[in-house]
Amino acid sequence: AARAGLALSASLALLLALVKWRRRQRPVREVLFFPSQLSCTEELLDEAAGAGGQARPCCCPLPRLDCSLTRLLRRLLSARCSLELCLFAISSPQLGSAIRILHNRGVRVRLVTDARNMALRGSQIALLRQAGIQVRHDQESGYMHHKFAIVDRRMLITGSLNWTTQAIQTNRENVLVLEDAEYVKPFLDEFERIWEEYNPKNYTSFPQKQ
């Protein structure tokens, strides 16, 4: 009877492990809406950076919430090999920190952005470049207005959201996160096309002020 009970327990444990594994294998399908609730992200970023050891006490007065911003950060920080970014603007310190953390982990990060937004106050571009991240920008009269990211060439993050503090905290925005090769591939192809088009060796002059 004891052996039968142990066998039953082992079978149930195996079944639960299988269910959990199947859940993890399901393609990601997630919709995020902004503005996001205010939430502390320091602990999340410290953990992702591999601070290890004894956790530093966080003096941030904000609550620790599962909100749109923290979910977006977790999706980004899941990258293990590569991260392609095509962004009109990025000034969010939290998202900038997440990108630098990935770069420091050895993830290949490439960023395409709009030239006129690179030098705006609060832009994260200079910090990303200083960290050694590859950045390319447009040289056209129109805006480089894309807002998408591709994680490990398999997960697409896209929507109306500019990666700015104002958009995250104030604007009505949306972000779609999905793993679907049928949709990821066209975005990858578009990124690679723009990346090559914006290769500095192709620049003829600095963008003219309008």
Secondary structure by P-SEA (a helix, b strand, c coil): caaaaaaaaaaaaaaaaaaaaaaaaccbbbbbbcccccccaaaaaaaaaccccccccccccccccccaaaaaaaaaaccccbbbbbccccccaaaaaaaaaaaaaccbbbbbbbcccccccccaaaaaaaabbbbbbbccccccccccccccccccccccccccccccccccbbbbbbbccaaaaaaaaaaaaaaaaacccccccccccc
